[in-house]
């Protein structure tokens, strides 16, 4: 699975505030793309992807774009009081780390009750890719050998990142503080351990693999 930009197996750190932001067509928010990829050849443009992970700054009420053929997952990364309204009901994001999954075809309208929020978004083409989205309060250890991509974002506190290579080597991704993260592709790492360095530390972790 090829990732946008550098090789799919490379570890790349990022700072959320330093990522380029693009405005929504309706002006209701901004999107900061973290990474996107495809099964096979690298995506040729912004519309060509099989999976895409980003963070949206939602600053006012308004509709979400629809993405037919995709599965979507979202976690609240900052703020509170977001509601996504649809004909089927309401998805409530009331606290940091709240997670919901929904179909990309579902028309949704965002409503805010406590000001602007940030939403961590995962989108995958359901025909060829599947993903998982989890929020952790504290230490995390996971097997990374079978994953095509991993994205980690610290949303509160601080974490120490330890990477275990498939050749037995151990390395550090450096400290992760609020707004810091990294992406990790397939091929080089067998396991990842994230140690919480503060009692209230919290991170969001997305996993991508072939369906």
C-alpha positions in Angstrom: 0.0 0.0 0.0 1.6 3.3 -1.1 1.4 6.4 1.1 1.3 9.9 -0.1 4.7 11.5 -0.2 7.6 9.4 1.1 8.0 5.6 1.0 5.2 3.7 2.7 7.6 2.2 5.3 9.1 5.5 6.5 8.3 7.0 9.8 7.2 10.6 9.6 6.7 13.0 12.5 4.3 15.9 12.2 3.0 18.8 14.2 -0.7 19.4 13.6 -0.5 23.2 13.6 2.2 23.1 10.9 0.2 21.0 8.5 -1.3 23.0 5.5 -5.0 23.8 6.0 -7.6 23.9 3.3 -11.0 25.6 3.7 -14.2 23.7 3.3 -16.3 24.7 0.3 -19.1 26.0 2.6 -16.6 27.9 4.8 -17.7 26.0 8.0 -14.2 24.6 8.7 -10.7 23.7 7.7 -9.1 20.3 6.9 -5.5 19.4 7.7 -4.5 16.3 5.8 -2.1 14.0 7.7 -1.6 11.2 5.2 -3.4 9.4 2.4 -2.6 6.3 0.4 -3.8 3.7 -2.1 -3.6 0.0 -2.7 -0.9 -0.3 -5.4 0.4 2.8 -7.1 0.8 6.1 -5.2 -2.2 8.4 -5.5 -1.8 10.8 -8.4 -3.8 13.7 -7.0 -5.9 14.8 -4.0 -9.0 13.0 -5.2 -7.2 9.7 -5.8 -6.9 7.7 -2.6 -8.1 4.5 -0.9 -7.6 5.8 2.6 -7.2 9.3 4.0 -6.6 10.5 7.5 -7.0 14.2 8.5 -8.0 16.6 11.2 -10.9 19.0 10.7 -11.3 22.3 12.5 -15.1 22.8 12.7 -15.8 26.5 13.4 -19.5 26.8 12.6 -22.6 24.8 11.9 -23.0 23.3 8.4 -23.2 20.2 6.3 -20.5 17.6 5.9 -19.4 16.4 2.4 -20.6 13.0 1.4 -18.2 10.3 0.2 -20.0 7.4 -1.5 -18.3 4.0 -1.1 -16.4 4.9 2.0 -16.5 4.0 5.6 -15.7 6.8 8.0 -14.6 7.0 11.7 -14.1 10.2 13.7 -12.7 11.0 17.2 -13.0 14.3 19.0 -9.5 15.7 19.3 -10.2 19.1 20.9 -13.3 20.9 22.3 -16.7 19.6 23.2 -20.4 19.8 22.2 -20.3 18.7 18.6 -23.3 16.9 17.2 -23.6 15.4 13.7 -27.2 15.3 12.7 -28.7 12.9 10.2 -32.1 11.4 9.3 -31.2 8.4 11.4 -30.4 10.3 14.5 -27.6 12.2 16.3 -23.9 11.4 16.8 -22.8 13.2 19.9 -19.1 14.1 20.5 -19.3 15.4 24.1 -15.8 14.7 25.4 -12.2 14.4 24.3 -11.8 11.0 22.6 -15.4 10.3 21.8 -15.4 8.0 18.7 -18.2 7.3 16.1 -18.3 5.4 12.9 -20.6 6.1 10.0 -21.1 5.5 6.2 -19.6 8.1 3.9 -22.9 8.2 2.0 -24.8 9.5 5.1 -25.7 13.2 4.8 -24.6 14.9 8.1 -25.0 18.4 9.4 -22.7 19.6 12.2 -24.1 21.6 15.2 -21.9 23.2 17.8 -23.0 24.0 21.4 -19.7 25.0 23.0 -17.6 26.6 20.3 -15.1 25.3 17.7 -13.8 21.8 17.8 -11.2 19.6 16.1 -12.3 16.2 14.7 -9.8 13.4 13.8 -11.1 11.8 10.6 -10.4 8.4 9.0 -11.9 7.6 5.6 -11.4 4.3 3.7 -12.7 2.8 0.5 -14.7 -0.1 1.9 -14.2 -2.3 -1.2 -10.4 -2.6 -0.5 -9.4 -1.1 2.8 -10.4 -1.4 6.4 -9.4 0.7 9.4 -9.6 0.9 13.2 -9.8 4.1 15.3 -9.1 4.0 19.1 -8.4 6.4 21.9 -6.1 5.6 24.7 -5.7 7.2 28.1 -2.3 5.8 29.3 0.3 3.3 28.0 -0.3 1.5 24.6 1.5 -1.5 23.1 0.5 -3.0 19.8 1.7 -5.3 17.1 2.5 -3.4 13.9 3.8 -6.1 11.7 0.6 -6.7 9.7 -0.5 -3.1 9.4 -0.3 -1.1 6.2 -0.3 2.2 8.0 -0.4 3.6 11.5 -1.2 7.2 12.6 -0.7 8.4 16.1 -1.8 11.9 17.4 -1.2 13.1 21.0 -4.2 15.2 22.1 -3.3 15.7 25.7 -0.3 15.3 28.0 2.9 13.6 26.7 4.1 10.2 25.5 7.4 8.5 24.9 7.5 6.4 21.7 9.5 3.2 21.3 9.6 1.4 18.0 10.7 -2.2 17.6 12.0 -3.1 14.2 11.4 -6.5 12.5 15.1 -7.0 12.7 15.1 -6.6 16.5 16.4 -3.1 16.5 14.8 -0.6 19.0 14.4 3.0 18.2 12.7 6.2 19.5 10.3 8.4 17.6 10.9 11.2 20.1 8.5 12.7 22.7 4.9 13.4 21.6 3.2 16.4 23.2 -0.2 17.8 22.5 -0.6 18.3 18.7 2.4 16.1 17.9 2.1 12.8 16.0 3.7 10.4 13.6 2.8 8.1 10.7 4.2 4.7 10.2 4.0 2.6 7.1 4.4 -1.2 6.5 7.5 -3.2 6.3 10.0 -2.2 9.0 8.3 -2.3 12.4 7.1 -5.2 14.4 5.7 -3.4 17.5 5.1 0.1 18.9 5.0 1.0 22.6 3.7 4.4 23.7 4.4 5.3 27.4 2.3 8.0 29.0 4.4 10.6 30.8 1.5 12.4 32.5 -1.5 11.1 34.4 -4.0 12.6 32.0 -2.2 11.8 28.7 -4.4 10.8 25.8 -3.8 9.8 22.2 -5.7 8.9 19.1 -4.5 5.9 17.1 -5.7 4.9 13.6 -4.8 1.6 11.9 -5.1 0.8 8.2 -4.9 -2.5 6.5 -6.1 -4.2 3.3 -9.6 -5.6 3.4 
